Amino acid sequence: MNKSQLLLLLAVLASLGTACSRHDKCAGVGAVEFVCGPSNAEDLVLIPETPWIIASGLAAGTGLYLLNSNSRDWQPLSIQARQDRAAYPACPSPPAPSGLQAHGLNIRGGANGRSRLYVVGHGAREAIEVFDVDASGELPVVTWTGCVLLPEGLAANSAASFADGSLVATVLLMLGTSFGDSVAKRPTGIVLKWSPGDSGFEQLKGTALPGNNGIEVSADGQEIYVVSSGLQTIVTFSNANPATRLRSTRQLPMTPDNVHRGPNGQLLTAGMKNDVPECGGPPGPEHDLAALSTCPRGTIAIEVDPVTMQDRILVETPAIPAFSNATMVLPASGQFWFGTFRGDRIAHVPSR
């Protein structure tokens, strides 16, 4: 996928809408409530040991959002810059805030209220942007420190981190492939890896899947979990030998998107319900992305045991025209929070 193709895809996804308050076209539907305003909040991560959620904005100039999961108040995230050239020598400069389109997120907790945030960035450049997060004060302070550029012509979808600072990232569509190839279950993507000291990302052979989407790593760093949106599965690879596929989930009843390791060590994923007759049934080669994203589909959130790859449905929501393009699920403050690749709100339902 070249840069012009990526921008066209983002234009299709970025139905921005207008910000709304809780009392203006933001009423809940049954148990589903909304925080309205954030545009295309494609991924969400919780700053460890705080109520603060960081949300990405997959639309031009939106960058990142900060949401208090207790009060449900939100604001655009203000970012400082202090480049660490020793750690990221090939990174040219901070991203222009007006040009950053944030996609997949990953956060790794540290000591004394500090964390490291990794953001898949589009817009002016294709890179994994790196930020320090200091949550020791009243409001989190987020400081950009560097980046790892993607290979020319490629765009990342999601990223995950290891304890030593190494990164893995997915590419959904390699050059010459399409969304139609993915839903036809033909390999389209790849996993990339970068370690401190490397000149850039390298492709991990054997990791091509139909629609390499979300990615996560095990707590001990021995395994890599990759979502195949085309197969509707999560596949486990060995970090030491990625060409070896260890195990997989069954075909899930929704199209999984992002995946994150939850507080109990289980893998959490969510997405649009597959079999919706009103939307033409399960996604297939006859569907295009625009058609899939405009026909309301219910949301399904699933928990996966990373050892057995057995899954359990956590919650299902009905088809809601204002929110039907779910990408992930995050537990926080007694709620399950849902991101979306298209819309003007973040959804949440009680987790108990």
N, C-alpha and C positions, 0 to 999 in steps of 0.2 A: 504494500500500500504506500504510494508516494504521498507527498505533502498535500498536493491538490486534491487527491482522493480523500484524504483524511478530513480536510476542511469541508468538503462536500458532505461527508458523512456526519460531521458535527453539526453542519447547518440543518440537516434533516432532523437530528436528535434535539436540537436546541429550540424547542418551542417555549419561549421564555415566559410568556404571560406577564401579568402585572402583579406586584406584591400586594398582599391583602392582609388585613388584621384578622384576629380570631373572630371578630364580629361582622366581617364583611366578606361574604361568599366563602367563608372558611368553616362552616358548620361541619361537625362530625357526621359520620354515617354509621349508625349502630355503635359498636365499641371502638370504631376507628376514629381517632381525632387527628387534627393537623396543626402543624406550625407553618404558617403561610409566609411567603416572601422569598426564601432562598430559591434560586433558579437552578434546576437540574442538579440537585444534591446527590451526585452519583454514588458517593461512598461516605461512610461515617466511621470515625474511630473515637474511642473514649480515652481522654487523658487519664492515665492510671491514678487511682485513689482520689479522684475528683468527680464532680458532677458534670464536667465540661466535655462537650462533644465538639470535635472538629469535623466539618462537612466540606466536601469538595464542591466546586461549581463548574459543571461541564458546559460552560457557555462563555463566549468572549468577554474577557474583562471581569469575570465574577470572582476568580481566585478562590479564597477559602472563607468559610463562615465559622463563627463561634456560637454555640448553643448551650445554654444552661438547662440540663435535663430535669432539674427540679422546678425552676420557675418557668421554663419554656420560652424564655426571652432569648433573642438571637441578635447578632450584629456581624457586619463584615469584619473579618479578622485583620487587624493591623499588623504588619510584618516589618521587622527591622532587618538589616543586612550587615553581616560581618563575615567576610569570606575566609575560609580555612584553605589556603592555597597548598599547604603541605598535604592535607588529606585528599583534596580534589584538584590536582594541578592542571588537569585538562579542561576544567570548567572556566569559560571565558569571563563571566560576569553574572551578577544577580539578574533574575528574570524581570522584565518590565511588568509591574503590577497590572497595567492596563491590558497587557497581552496574554496574561496567564489564564489558561483554561485547565482547571484541575480535574483529574480523573480518579484513578485508584489511589487509595491511601494505605499506609502501614505505619504503626507506631510501636516503638520498643521502649519500655520503661527502664529507667535508671535509678540512681540514688538521689536523695534529697530533693524530691519533687521535679527532677529533670527527666526528660524523655527525648528521643530522637524520632522525628517525623519524616517520612518519605512520601513524596507526592509525584504521581505520574503527571507531567506537565505537557500541555500542547500549546499552540499559539505561535509565539515568535520562534520557538525551537522545540524539538522533541528531546526530552530529558527526564531523568528522575531527579527532582529537586529535593534538597536535604535541609532540614530545619532543626534547630535546637528548641525545645519547649521547656520553659521554666514556669512551673505551676506552684511555686512556693509562696506567691503573693496573692493579693485579692483577685486579680485577673491574670490568666496565663500570658506570659511574654513569649512570643514566637520570633526567632531570629534565623534568617536564611544563612547557611554556612557554605553551601557548595552544590554541585550537581554532577551527574554522570550522563553524558550525552549518548543518545541512541545512535546506532549505525545509520548511515545515510539512507534515506528512503523508508525507514521503518518507524512505526509509532507504537509505543507501549500501551497496554491496557491496564495492567495491575502490577504491583510490586510487593515483595516481601523481603525481610531482612534477617540476617544471622547475627549472633552475638558479637562476631569479630568485625562487623560492619559490611560484610559481603552482601550483595543484593542478587535476587533473581527477579525477573520481570517477564511477563507474557506479551507476545505480539499476537493479536487476534487474526490479522490477515497479512500474510506475506505477499510480496509482489506477485502479481499474476493470479491471485485468488480472490474470491468474492464471498459475500454473505450467503449467496445461493449455494456455493460449494460447501459451506459449513453445515447448513441445514440438510444438505444432501449427504452429510456424513463423510465428506472428503476432507482430508487434512488441509488445513489452511494456515495454522499458526505454529509457534515455536516458543520455547523458553530460552531466555538469555541469562547469562550470569556474569557478574563483575565482582572482583575482590580488590581490596585496597592494594595499590601498587600496579594494578592492571592498567593498560593504556585505554581500554574500552570494554564494552560488552562482547562476549563470545556466545555463539549459539551452542546449545546443548543437544547433541545428536540423540535421536530417539525420542524426543519430546514433542514431535509434531502431532497435533490433534485437530479435529474439526472444531474450530473456534476456541483456541486457547484463551481463556478469560481470566477468572479470579485465580489467585495464587497465594499459598501460605506455606510455612515450614513448621516442622515439629519442634516442640520445646527444646529437644536435645540437638536439633540441627541435622539429624540423620536422614530425614525424609522431606520431600517436597510434594505438596498437594496441589494439583492443577485441575481447574474446572474446564470441562469440555462442554460448551454450550450447545454444540452440534449434536453430541451424543447424549446430552443431559445427564452427565455423570461427573464424579470427581475421581481422578486417577492419582495414585500414589507412585512416586518415583524415588529411587535411592539417590541421595545427594552424592554419595561416593561414586556411583555408577549410574548416571541418569538414563542411560540406554535400557536399564532394567526396570520394567514396569512391575511393581510389587503387587498391587491389588486395586480394585475399583469398587465404587458403589454400583448398585443396580441403576437402571435408567430411572431417573427421578420424575415425579409427576409435574414438574415445572421446569422451566429453562433456567438453570442455576447461573448466576452471574458472578458476583464477588464472593469470596470465602475468607473467613477470619477465624482464628482460634479463640473460643469463648473462655470465660473465667473458669469454667470447670474442665478445660482441656479439650472439649468437644469442638468439632468444626461446625461453623454456622454459615448457612447460605440461604438465599431467598431468590425468588424470581416470579415471572408471570406463569400462571397456570397453563399447562399445555393444551389439554383437550377441551376447547371451548367451541362448541358447534356454531355459535353466533359469529365467531371470528374465523370460521373456515377450518376448525379442528386444529390438530397439532401442527406446529410450524413445519413447513416443507419447502421444497424448491419452488413451488408456485407462489409463495409469499415473498414480498419484499419487506425491508425493515420498516419503511414508512407505514405500510398497511398493518403490520404487527403492532406497531407502537400507537396507532390511532384507534384500534378496536379495543374497548375495555376488557381486560382480563383480570380475574382475581389474583391475589397474592398468596403464595405458600412459602412459609419459613420452615426450614428443616435443620435438625441437629444430626450430625454424623459422628459416629465413634471412629476415630482415626486408626484404631487397632483392627477392628472387625469390618469397618466400612458399612455397618448396619445403620440405617437412618430412622429417625423419628420425627413426625410432623409436629412442630411446636404450635403453629397457629395458621389458620386460613382466613382470608378476608374475601368478601364478595367483590365482584367487578364494580369499580367506582370510576366513572368517567373522569373525575378530577385527579385520580391517582391510580394508574393501572400499569405502570412500567417499573415495578420494584426491582431493585438490583442487589439489596443486601439487608441483613437484619442485625441489630445491635441491642443487647440488653443493658439497660441503665435506668436507675431510679424507679424500679418496679414496672418498667415499660419495655416493650419491644419496639425499637425505632427502625423505620424503613426509609432507605434512600431510593432515588429514582433517576433515570437518565433523561426523563422528559417531564417537566412540570414545575409548578411554582410553590411546592410545599413538601414538607417532610411528614410522614405519617407515623402514628404510634398507637399501640393497643396495650392494655394491661398484660403483664407477663404472669400474673397469678390468677 
